[in-house]
Amino acid sequence: MDAALCAFDSDGVVTHWNAEAARVLGWTAEDAVGRHGLAGWAVRAADADELMTRLLGVMRRPGRQVHEFALLTKDGHRVLVRAQTCAVHALDGAPVGVYCAFSEVHAQIDLERSIALSDALFQEASWGVVLIDADLRPAVVNGHAARALGTGRDTMLGRPLGEVLAQGVEELENVLHHVLAEGTPPAAVDLWLTPRADPEARRLCLRSGFVRLGSPLGEEPVPLGVGWLFHDITDTKAAEQEAARQRFRITQLRRAARAAIECEEPMEAATCYLDFALPGFADHALLDVVEAGGRLVRAAGTPAAGSGPCLPADSAAAGIPVRYEKGHPALQALGRTGSVRASQLGPAEVEEWCWPEGTVHGLCSVLRSRARTLGVVTFLRGASRQPFDAGDAAYAEDVAARVAAALDLAGPVQDR
């Protein structure tokens, strides 16, 4: 047995003494078996009577009893042990002796503390805890982790991570492979994951720590899996990203204003604002102005293919209107005197709306100055970007206000 074991008959004579007991105390089975009690060799004589009374008294009690007492090693040192004792019964049920399994208190406390910690983590810890085996399949999941990932504690067990997560599986598995091969990473990792069970497909940012689990019983550490501990910081991370985005956009508007005041032509100043607005915000920008009869004429835009600065359009001087059909987002923005967003556009819509190929998301904001509508500015994104949100619309309106102020210097436009 891994635990030290000794046994006594009903008279207190030692009947069994295993190898682990010999290792802990130094007394061999030949030294111990056949002795009456423990007095004078394994226990101090002053403590022996009281201890043997406790041990033999177990025969009159049901179940197991736990004791702590000091034993003597063969070289005379005292060892504090924690023991579990239980009566040994004959076939007729009569008690015929006592067995005692014991281990050093410090080792026992370390074991119990480890077990207690594991139980606490896998019950209702404030962090998510997932034990992942060497095949990268969840083996144990605590309640916090199951709730965060939108699934049950038993539902995840034994399933590939790809069946649990819709996005972020590759990143998570890469970290797990690294931990199994190299050991515990020195710092926490922020992982963006999307659970398959989330009906809204909401991305979660999980601040994750990983520990490699190895068997303590082998001569060489054998990886048993990885402990994944995480905490949901999605709201905090989103707030940080939003604050950083706002700081960048404010800086871009400030830089654009400084550049625009050096422009000699109003149209040059207007396109300057668009050039500074594009980084990190959109792939393309189109500027349409209102001409006589309320028609929209393309005044400037970025290249349809590739990237580049916003330049005056060749058709601007000719006054050729843009071929916008009824229901076009730019026309809707004119009608609402506000912003209009469009997402998940197909190739047919993009071609019909005269937008560059590859456009997936669009945002149109009206240009207003001195209570008049001067035109529409359109920002476009490709498939690699997220749809425009309400914050993006607010930023586009800030840019549009500055563009409209610059265009207003160019001369009168058709009132609307």
Secondary structure, 3 states (H helix, E strand, C coil): CCCEEEEEECCCEEEEECHHHHHHHCCCHHHHCCCECCECCCECHHHHHHHHHHHHHHHHCCCCEEEEEEEECCCCCEEEEEEEEEEEECCCCCEEEEEEEEEEHHHHHHHHHHHHHHHHHCCCCCCEEEEEECCCCEEEECHHHHHHCCCCCCCCCCCCHHHCEEECHHHHHHHHHHHHHHCCCCCCEEEEEEECCCCCCCCEEEEEEEEEEEECCCCCCEEEEEEEEEEECHHHHHHHHHHHHHHHHHHHHHHHHHHHCCCCCHHHHHHHHHHHHCCCCCCEEEEEEECHHHCEEEEEECCCCCCCCCEECCCCCCCCECCCCCCCHHHHHHHHCCEEEECCCCHHHHHHCCCCCCEEEEEEEEEEECCEEEEEEEEEEECCCCCCCHHHHHHHHHHHHHHHHHHHCCCCCCCC
